Amino acid sequence: MIGMMRYHELRDSQGIGLEIINNFANQAEVKAVTKEANDPTKVDWLDAHETYQNQRGLTIIQNHFTFALKLSAGNQAWLDKLPATADLKKRVQQYIQNLADVFPSLANWRADELSFHLYDNPDIGLSFHRDNLRFIGLIAIIAIDGECDLVVRHQKQDYDFKVVPGDLCLLRATGLINTETELRPEHSVQNLKSPTRLSMMLRANNRPTETIPGFKFNNWP
């Protein structure tokens, strides 16, 4: 069994809802994924810079480009062109499924989407927000290139975490633990320590056939 104390911040309803696995991806892995993300024949970036109000009335600031693939539908030839990315995705997915000893809800966790996010604002890459309710179990964010602060707001206090290439950030999502209390963490990408910051995100989705307002996939619908 994977040590439960390590995942206290996810397992405990009073925890901040974030665990960081340092150096999950090695230097060769992040270098290979960075090379793929920077290849215009493999990745077609979409401009996602936007400021808008969400359903809770919060002003959301996005300063990034995205490349997103639907994994359960659409043209999978895009992923076939990204073997290093696909290998890292498989490794993260297996890691999360292996956490079922601690979180039974993750036994069948499978990523429905894979996305790259390229941040380019030194102050705010993405302002405070919660990920959509449709995303279940855990949200996995792998730091690929560049450095930033991942900030979690919990009980009116901000907790700053420096994130560097190779780190795996696990954010609590809907249904990870059995409670009706809202436990999805408010989080933000801030304070880039490099001109840009590249991350890779994996999310499972309990409504996979529905489009996501404001979010565009490169291969679907």
Phi, psi and omega in degrees: 000136176291136185305122184290330183296330181298330185255027181303319184291341175266321188282323183277129180297342177267358179286164185284347176088018179221133169232138179245124177261101183293143175057034177297313177264136181277175185299321180295321180295312182292326178295318181293319179292321177300317179300317179295317182295332181270002181266110183293346176279349182245329184233124179249100186289140173252138180280112181250017176296125186193150170233127184206170175258132178273185184294338178271001179085009178278142174279119181255127179249122177244123176236074180200164169257155180229155168221117189229135179240129169283128185263341182262359181199175176082186185280106183277000176297333176301314182290328179299333180280357186236066186297321179293320177297316180296321179295318179293321176301315180297320182292319178294316180300317178295320178301315181294317178298326179291344176284002180298338174299328180264319182235093183305334181294347183265002185304322182246024181297129179219129181295129175264342179213151175231131180218147169259143176230122181248105184270144183221013177252129185292338184261304183232114173275319177205124184285174185302135182196167168246144175289153186303149180301333183293341180275128194242153174077266178225151168251127184253127178235121180252122177286126185253311182211141182083168183232153179202179169255130169261119187247127177250130177260118185223122180051049175067016177236141180261134178243119184260134179231122175284127183244129183236163181308134181102340181288139174253118179257124180250116180255133178296135180233182184306131171079006180299314176237156188278095179201152175266357179285143178288114184238006176290127185283139167287129183214161186211149173258120186220166166054062175300134178263004182216162183304323176224165176221129182248130175229160177238132184236141175237133179222140171266151191222124180271004173226063191292341183273353181265142172288158181253115181307128177082358181241128184247135173263148177280340185239008185197145001279000000 
